[in-house]
Amino acid sequence: MIIGVIADTHENMPLIRKAVDYFNKHDVSLVFHAGDIISPICLTELEKLKSKLIIVFGNNDGEKKIWRQKIKDLGEIHDGFFETNIEGHKVLAIHEPYLLDALIESQKYDIIIYGHTHVPEIKASGKTLIINPGECGGWLTGKCTIALLKLPQKEAKIIEL
């Protein structure tokens, strides 16, 4: 199974489109968005995904009521965090990494996905694989990055678009 990971799109529609096209061309089965999408207008691009979308709200996301109404056909949206089990791996998706060190230290999760920092990162600590896809929006770094996660292998890589 290939999972797409995206964060911090910050309403950059052309780059969201580019990420969606990449995910669709690479047989992604599920996409996690780790927050800071900004407004529901982004659904005009995100709805083109061929896979299910799971979003965790970020600190800059607004119009949450509209998001909740419009996301139903595309996937799910969650406040703060989202936990799930995928192919035997316990996965946590968050936006802000304030408790990241404690979460890693707990070794409760096999995979932790986060955003907020705009800095791409893939690292392992004990059994936990930590993934920050960086910023798709490119506003701070000038780079558009996403990540791919391959399960059950638990292998991830950063993709610069």
Steps between C-alpha positions, in 0.01 A plus 500: 500500500628846413390792718545863403592753766454873454494801731511876508347557159391849611253534213764489227263359240751430219723302737205314653404403143856382438497285816159351415623413150810335648296294747259391228783396266673297771207279605461655843221326694464756779619857561564656840497881512670617819333839510519862394297456186338838575155521336249263342575650157788249497244223455474598134842336461491244782174349370694382193684244715427142401556392860343568835620815682549534875563853627609620842426870551802727543535822695419714193196313372174691497140446401495166683122466479514523120793253488296249701202537266696473178754228586244220539530365146878523494609375839530611861610807692609509864585755768843475653591141429391178333592145599447194285638156426616429146634160400594425860669837558367742759503843333463845655448816294541841666580849379697673772792304646483640855478154655698325229795401721272351765296317236816353348636405841176319585559259210119469481495571127667330207464811282458866595410751230523870576533840334526862617878544479511510117819293527500154338614223729504124504662330795464190713513480876457154642202347324356841405539647152452878504394680181468871432446553127612862522295766329307436185412870477860612460437838663782486758769284341424547133478121468193284452546169680276205579574149624415144405464224757513137393331239720546237630871573441478822703723685254460870430658756272472872439403609150579848372254610235 
